Amino acid sequence: MNNNIEEEEIDLLELFLELVSHWFVLLLALVVFAVAGLGYGLLFVTPQYASTSKLYVLSKSTTITSIADIQVGTNLASDYQEVITGRPVLEQVITNLKLDTDYETLYNKVQVTNAAGTRILAITVTDPDVELAKTMTDEIAEVSAAFISEKMDQDPPNIIQYGYTDGKKVNHGPLWFAAVAGMIGFILAAGIIVLRYLLNDTIQVPEDLEKKAHLNVLATLPLEKK
């Protein structure tokens, strides 16, 4: 049993001309979404700034030539990552700086990373106040070093870099949201136009009859408009 499957070809040129004919709709969608994205970025997105301090991890038996000691230092770096973001350290920082926040809020602002193959811990604090971000990361580094020395019976990590304030935002600004939203609006409008074009099976000109119904046009009658 043979099944005759008819495939309708899509005329890309005709589809492109269909999009061009709706240029105003595409432009309007782009502008409206871009303005909405810009408004969202201005009203609801708070600029965030980051400051980073760095600790160099040591152990009491560390020597320059001992590979085993280097491995111990690397393992300690992983342990210190948990200590630095722990409740005792961060709550002490809140007390020392008299911050109007709680442990969970400060915890979400702190990120501790250890570059692969090193014993250097980077403590990064993100906050809307660039100066406060630096103050907090410096205080966390100092409190962490003292806590590790006292509670873990280890040499305190050396603070090899205090925080900095370069004034650069670490999150996206309003223009980024405007650009992304405008592109989304343009794509949505184009998608709707293409979908309507593909689903439109009405006969408007004789060529449509040949293309969609596969019938030959023998004659046409003019439409008299009174």
SVG drawing of the C-alpha trace seen along z (x, -y; Angstrom):
<svg xmlns="http://www.w3.org/2000/svg" viewBox="-22 -53 86 55">
<polyline fill="none" stroke="black" stroke-width="0.4" points="0.0,0.0 1.5,-3.3 0.9,-6.4 1.2,-9.7 2.6,-12.3 2.5,-15.8 5.1,-18.1 4.5,-21.8 7.7,-23.8 8.3,-27.0 9.4,-29.9 12.1,-31.5 12.1,-34.6 8.3,-35.0 8.7,-34.4 11.4,-37.1 9.2,-39.5 6.4,-38.7 8.7,-39.7 9.7,-42.9 6.1,-43.8 5.6,-43.7 8.7,-45.8 6.7,-48.2 5.4,-45.4 8.9,-44.0 10.3,-47.5 7.5,-48.2 8.0,-44.9 11.7,-45.5 11.2,-49.1 8.5,-48.1 10.4,-45.2 13.6,-47.2 12.0,-50.0 10.4,-47.4 13.8,-45.8 15.4,-49.2 12.8,-50.0 13.3,-46.7 17.1,-47.3 16.7,-50.8 14.0,-50.1 14.6,-46.5 18.2,-45.7 20.7,-47.0 24.3,-47.5 26.6,-45.0 30.3,-45.5 32.9,-42.9 36.1,-43.0 38.5,-40.2 41.1,-39.5 43.5,-36.5 45.0,-34.2 48.1,-32.0 47.6,-28.7 50.5,-27.3 50.9,-24.4 53.2,-24.2 55.4,-21.6 55.5,-23.4 58.8,-23.4 59.7,-24.7 61.1,-21.4 58.6,-18.9 56.0,-17.7 54.1,-16.1 53.8,-19.4 52.6,-21.0 49.9,-18.4 49.0,-19.0 48.7,-22.8 46.4,-22.1 44.1,-19.9 44.0,-22.6 42.9,-25.1 39.8,-22.9 39.1,-22.8 39.6,-26.5 37.0,-27.2 34.4,-25.7 35.7,-27.5 35.7,-31.0 32.0,-30.8 31.1,-29.1 28.7,-30.7 31.4,-31.5 33.6,-33.5 30.8,-35.4 28.9,-36.2 32.1,-37.6 32.5,-39.8 28.9,-41.0 29.7,-41.9 33.0,-43.6 31.6,-45.7 28.2,-46.2 26.4,-45.2 22.7,-45.4 22.4,-41.9 22.2,-38.2 24.4,-35.2 22.4,-33.9 22.4,-37.2 26.2,-37.7 26.8,-34.1 25.1,-34.6 27.4,-37.6 30.6,-35.6 32.4,-33.3 35.6,-31.5 37.6,-29.9 40.8,-27.9 42.7,-28.1 43.6,-24.6 47.1,-23.5 47.6,-26.4 47.3,-27.1 45.8,-30.5 42.2,-31.2 40.3,-34.1 37.6,-35.6 35.2,-37.7 32.3,-39.7 29.6,-41.2 27.5,-44.1 25.8,-47.2 28.2,-49.4 31.6,-49.1 33.4,-50.4 31.5,-48.1 32.4,-45.1 36.1,-45.9 35.6,-46.4 33.8,-43.1 36.3,-41.0 39.2,-42.5 37.5,-41.7 36.6,-38.2 40.2,-37.6 41.5,-38.8 38.9,-37.0 39.4,-33.8 43.2,-33.9 42.8,-34.4 40.0,-31.7 42.1,-29.1 45.2,-29.8 43.2,-29.6 40.7,-26.8 42.5,-24.6 46.0,-24.7 47.6,-25.8 49.8,-28.7 47.4,-31.5 47.1,-32.0 49.0,-35.0 46.9,-37.7 48.7,-38.4 46.1,-40.7 43.5,-43.0 40.3,-44.0 40.2,-46.6 37.6,-49.1 37.8,-49.5 34.2,-50.7 33.3,-48.1 29.9,-46.6 29.8,-42.8 26.2,-42.4 24.4,-43.4 23.3,-47.0 20.1,-48.5 21.4,-48.6 22.1,-44.9 18.5,-44.1 17.2,-46.5 19.2,-44.8 18.2,-41.3 14.5,-42.2 14.5,-44.0 15.9,-40.9 13.3,-38.7 10.5,-41.0 11.8,-41.0 12.1,-37.2 8.6,-36.7 7.1,-39.1 9.0,-37.4 7.8,-34.0 4.2,-35.0 4.4,-36.5 6.1,-33.3 3.5,-31.1 0.6,-33.1 2.2,-32.8 2.6,-29.1 -0.9,-28.5 -2.6,-30.8 -4.3,-28.6 -6.6,-31.2 -6.6,-31.8 -5.9,-35.5 -4.3,-35.4 -4.4,-32.8 -0.9,-31.7 -2.1,-30.6 -4.6,-28.2 -1.8,-26.5 0.5,-26.4 -1.9,-25.3 -4.5,-23.3 -2.4,-22.1 -5.1,-23.2 -4.5,-25.0 -6.2,-28.4 -8.2,-28.5 -9.6,-32.0 -10.3,-34.8 -13.3,-37.0 -12.7,-40.6 -14.4,-41.9 -16.6,-44.9 -16.8,-47.3 -19.7,-49.7"/>
</svg>
